[in-house]
Each structure stands twice: as C-alpha cells, then as structure tokens.
C-alpha cells in the first residue's frame, strides 16, 4: 500500500507548491508523477514548481526516483523545479543523479522565469563544437603552461637538492633504499629479458645481409656497438618509464587525491624534498647500473645466436666485440642513461603532483607520465646523438 502523500497549494500565483509527507521509501511503493501532470494540465499557467517536506517524511531512493521523473516531466514543459525545500542529503543525491545524466541541477532548480526553458536531464543539449583556431590556441596555451610548470618543478628540485647537500632537507634513508630496490633489483628480470631479445634480434637482422658477403663475424661489431652506445640505454629507459615512472605518478597521484601532500605542506614539509628527491636520486643512480647490465645481456643475446645458430667461433666473437666497442661508446651510453633517469623521474613525479583529486585523474596522470617519459627519451636520444656527431664521438 502506498503511504507517500502529495499536497498541492496554489496560494502563490502561477506557482505550484508540492508538499511531500508520509513514507516515500521503496518498500512502501513508488508514486507516479501523473497526479502532478494532471495538476499542470488543470493549471496551464503554472510557471514554477516549489517543493517542501513535512516533519514526518521518511525517504530513500524511492523519493529520489519520483523527484527525478518530476524534474524530467516539468523540464519538457519548460517549468523549473525549486528543490531548496528538500533535505540537504536528498538535494546532494539528486544533484549527483542529474549530473550523471548531463543536467545542471542549478539550472533545473532555478531556471529562467521568462520562458527560456529548462534542460531535459535525459536529453542534454549538445555543446557547440569549438572553432579550429580556438582549439589550436587552447592547445598552444596548454603546452606553454605545461612547459612553465615543468621548469618551475625543475627549479624546485634544484633548490631541494641544494638543501639536501647542506643537510637541511627532510630526507629518510629508509624510504630511499626501498625506492632503490624497486628501481634496481625488482626490474632486473624484465631488463634481462628485453635486452637479451634485442641482442638476438640484432644478430638475426645483421646476419641476413652479412651472409651475402661471408662476413658473419661482424655481427659482433653491430650488436656490441649498437647495444653499448644507445640501444641498451633506450630500451632500459622505456622499461623504466612504463614500470617506475608510472608507479611514481600513481603513488603521488593517490597521495594528492587523498590530500596527503596538502597535509605535508600544512606540517611545513616540502613535498619535493620528502617525496620527489628520493625518487629522482634513486632512479638516476640505478639507470647507469641497469644500462651496463643491459649491455652485457644484449651482447650475450648476439653471442647465443652467432655461436648457436650461425656456427661462429665464440672466442673470436668476443675478441671482435672487445675490439669494436670503445670506452667512449660506453660513456655515451652512460650519459644517455643519466639523462633518461632524470626525464623519467621528473615526468612521473610532476604528473603525480599535478594529478586531479579523483580516480580518473590518477589514471590520466599515470598515462601522461609514461607518454611524457617515452617522448622525452626519444627527443633526448636525438639531441645527444646530434651532439656526439658534432663532437666526433
């Protein structure tokens, strides 16, 4: 049996006051909006609907369902519904329901009285498409703002690093060692697999052409120089960007969403000193170590293919590799790794610090950190290669 009740009052001209009382819970049954619709037919000059509730009102989502249907029906007749007389909890839940269907609650609650119309919650008006020049200008402004934010962040890191050197920063060695372990030991298996396979692929590709000249032994030169000079650093950087950079962004993003970073600022602790500096230092320290390890695994991959499938002499392969790989090539690869470590750590921490305070923002920050890190790696590789070409290294 339905126990929810409706009382209609037209004491104010052109305004329908609906007073809700009784039990409006789902267990009591849902009332239809037909009674309100019939009142609007009887009084076609109605320009607004006001809602109020009695002291004995009992409600749950059944009341919200009725109100949602009421707002939808009144919206089709261009009649605004003022929800100010409802309980605060009901107003908030109703606002969420309307927002989920693309409607603006404030526009529904207090619409234009001059017949301008009320948006239909279930059929929101489609936003006009922005002109091309406006979208291009917006993207340009967004890029410039991102660059400015990145430079400011780098400045904060530099200041915090100076404070660390002078012993004035908030730095926990325990946290730093845990991050070093994540950046190093926990990634060895993945770096080993990728570097070994890349070395094997280079050996396969090189053998296709070198077989035509009977110069298969020079596979060692191709694999050794390519891996040591750039490929090991690039592949390790991409792996670390997808694994460590993304984790940095996700961790700091969740802390931003949970207002933990604001709590640190309230306590007078710089988030850059406490959270960013340990991550940057750990990744910059471990990237050269992982790059050297990737060099060895890449050479091992080429060795396996050359000796196991191409029937080359193992000692001769290693001797050719040692003769081809110069110490300057090793330093070029280490410089690549240091630059990549800075790019990955800064990108991950920056996206995490700038994360929006919701779950979707954390996902966006994580994706943006990976994309920014890999893009930075590619650009840095091109710049360093060009500089090495000029210097003749």
N, C-alpha and C positions, 0 to 999 in steps of 0.2 A: 504494500500500500504506500502511495506517495504521501510524504508528510511535509515536503517543502512547499512554502506558500509564497504567493506574489500579491502585493497590494499596489494599486495604481493610483496616482494622485496627479491631477491637472490644475492644482491651485496656482501654479505659475504659468502664465500664458505661453503657449507653444512649447512647453517643456513637460515631458512625461517623467514623473518620479516613480521609480520602481523600488519598493521596499521588500527585501528578502527576509524571510523568517522561517523557523522550523528546522527540519532535518534535511540538509542538502548533501548527504553522503550517498555514495554509490549503493550501499546496502539498502537504502530507502527507495531506490529507483530514480531515474532521471526524468525531470520535467522537460516538456517540449517548449520551444520558443513560439509555438503557434498562438498562445494567448497574447504575447507581446505583439506579434504580427497583426492579429485581429484588432488590437487597440490602435495600431498605426493606421490601419485601414479606416477605422471609425473616425480617427482624428488625423486627417491627411495634412493638417497644417503643423504637425509636430516638427520642431526644428532641432531638438536636443533631447537626449535621454540621460537622466541622472540616476545613480544607484545609491542605495543606502541599505543598511542591515540592522536587524534588531539584536537585542542583547542575548536572546536565547538561540541564536543561529549556530547550528552545527554543520560543518562542511569538510569536504575533502576534494579530491579531483572531480567529483561529480558536479560541484558548483563551478569549477573552472571550465568544464566541458560546456555547461549551459551558457556561461558568460562568453566563451569563445564563439559559440554559434550565434549568440545575440549580437556580438560585435560584427560578425560576418554579415548577418542579415541587415542590420542597420547601415553597414557600410555600403551595401548595394542600393540603399535608398538615400544615400548621402546625409545620414543623420549621425552626428557624433555621439559617442557614449562617454560620459564622465565617470571614471572609476575611482574618484577620490574618496567616496564613501565606503569603499570596501576595506577589509582588514589589510594591514601592511603586508602580511605574508601572502595573502591572495593576490595583491597587486604585483608583487615581485614574481610570483609564479606565472601569472597571466602575462606579464611583460616578457618572460622567457618564452612562453608558448607563442606569442605574437612575433617575437624576434625570429624564432625558428622558422616561421612561415613568411619571413621577409617583410613584416609590417612594423611600422614605427608606433609604439604604444602611445607616445605623447601626442602624435598626430591623431590617433583614434580617440584618445581621451578628451582632447581639447581641440577639435577641428575648427575650420573656418565657419563662422556663423552666417556668412553671406552666400552660402550655397556653393562654395568652392569644391566641395566633395571630400569624401573620406576614402583613403586607400583600402582596397579589399585585402584582408590578411592572406587569403588563399590565392589571390591573383595580383601580386605586387606589380607596380609599373616598372617596366624595364628601363634601366638607366640609359640615357643617350650616349652613344659612342663618342669618345673624345677625338677631336681632330688630330691628324698625324703630327702637325707641328707641336701641338700641346703635349702629346705623348713623348715626342722626341726631346722636347725641352725638359720635361719631367725626368726622363731617364738621365739626361746630361746633368741636371741638378743633383739627382740621386748619386751619380758616380762621383761628382765633386765633393758631396758631403761625405761619402764613404772614404774617399782619399784623405779628406781633412781629419775624419775620425781615426783613420789608421795612423796618420802622422802624430796626432795627439797621443794615441796609445803607445807608439814607439817612444815618444818623449817621456811618458810616464814610466815605461820600462827602463829607460836610460837613467832617470833620476833614482828609481828604486834600486837599480844595480849599483849606483854610486853609494847609496845608503847601505847596501849590503856589504860593500867593500870596507866601509868605515865602521861596520858593526852596529849600525843604528836601525836596521830593518827588522821586521817581525819574520823570522825565518826558522822553521822547525826542521832540523836534520832528519828526524824520523820520517816525516812526510816526504822529504826529498829522496831518501833512499828507497821508499816504496815506489815513487814515480820512476826512479832509475831502473828498478826491477821491471816495471811494466814496459818501459821503453826499450829495455835490453833483452833480458832473458826470456820474457814472455813472447817476444816476436821472433826468436831465433828460428823456430821451426818454419814459419811462413817465409822468412827471408831465405832460408836454406833451400826450400822447395822452388821458389820463384827464380833465384839466381842459378841454381843447377839447371833448370829447364831452359832458361835464357841462353846459358852457355852451350847446351846441347843444340838448341835451335840455330845459333850462330854457326856451329860446326857443320850442321846439315846444310844450311844455305851456302856457306863458303865452299863446301866440298863439291857442290853441283858445278860451279864454274871452274874451280881449280883442277878438277879431274880432267878437263879438256886440255890442260897444259902439263899434266903429270906433276903438278906442284901441290899435292895434298898436304905436304908438311907445313906449308904456310898457313894452314888453318890455325895453328898455334898462335901465329902473329895476329891474325884477325880477332880471334877470341880474346887473347891477352890484352891487346891494346884497347879494343872496344869496351871490354868489361872494366878494366882498371881506370881508363880515362874518363868515362862518362856513364856507361850503362849501369854499372853496379850502383852508383850514387842515385841515378834517376829511378831505377826500379825500387831501391830501398826507400827513397823519398815518397814514391807513390804508395807503397805499402804502409809506411808510417802515417801518411796523410789519411788514408782510409781507416786505419786502425786507431792510432794515437790521437791524431788531430780531431777526429770525430768524437773520440771519448772525452777529450778536453772540452770541446764545445758542449757536449751533452751534460757533463758534470757541472760546469759553470752555469749552463743554461738552467738546469734544475735548481741550483742554488739561487739564481736570480729569480726564478719563478716562486720559490719558497721564501723569498725575501731574506735569505741568509747573508747575501752580500750587503744589503742595507743594514743588517744587524752589525756586520763588521765595521761599516762606516760609522755607525752610531757609537760603537765602542772605541772609536779613534784608530782603528787598524786599517791600513790601506789594503784593499783587495788585490792590488797589483803586487805589492810586496809579499803578501801572505799566500796568494793563490797562483799568480802568474809567474813570478820569478822562479820558483822551484821547478815548474813545468818547462819553462824555456831553457833553463840551465841543464836539466836532465836530458832533454831531447838533443840539445846541441852537443852535450858530452857523448851521448851514445851513438849519434849518427855516424861519426868517423869510424868508430869501432865496428858498427854493423856494416859499413861500406867495405872495410878491409875484409871482413868475413865473407861478404858477398863476392868480392874479387876472387877469393880462394875457391868458393863454391862454383863460380862461373868458369874458372879455369879447369876445375875438376869435371864439370859437365862436358867441356870440349875435349878433355882428356879421355873420358869414357867413350865418347863417340869415335874419336880418332883411333884409339887403340882397339876398342872392342868391335867396331864395325868397318873401319877403313883400313885396319891391319897396319897402322903406323907403329914405329918403334917408340915405346914410352919414354925412354931416356932421351932420345932425340927430340921428341915433342917438348919435354920440359926444358931442354937446353935452348931450343928455339924461342920458347916463351920467355926465358930469362934474358936472352939477348935482345928480344924485341921490346920488352917492357922496360922503359927507362924510369928512373926515380922521379923525373919531372912529371911523368904521367900519373904517378901515384899521388903527388902533391896536388895536381889538378883535380883528381877525383876527390881528395880530401877537402879541397876548397869548395867543390860542389856540395859535398855532404854538409859542411858547416852552414853554408848559405841556405840549403834546403831545410836544415833543422830549425833555423830562425824563422823561416817563412811558415813552416807547418805549425810550430808552436804559437807564433803570434796570430796566425789566422784562426786557429782553434780557440785560443783564449779570447780574442777580440769578438768573435761571433758569439761565444758563450756569455761574455759580459753584456753584449748588446741585445741579448735574447729577450723576446717578449715574455710577459708573465703568464704563459699558458702552455698547455701541452703541445699545441700546434707550433708555437714559437720555438720550442726545444727541437722539434723535428726540422724546422726550417733552418735553425742555427747549425745543426749538425750537417745538413746537406750543404749549406753555404760554406762551412769550414772546409769540407772535402773539395768542393769545386774551387774555392779560392786557393787552397793549398796546391792542388794539381796545376792550376793555371799559373800560379807563381813559380812553380818548379819549371814548367816549360819556358816561361819568359826568362827566368834566371839562367837556364841552360843556354839559351840563345845568346844572352848578353855575355856570359862567361866565355863561351866558345869564340865569340867575335873578339873579345879582348885577348884571349890566348892566340888567336890568329894574328892580331896586330903585333903582339909581343914576340911572336915566333916560338911559342912554347909548344 
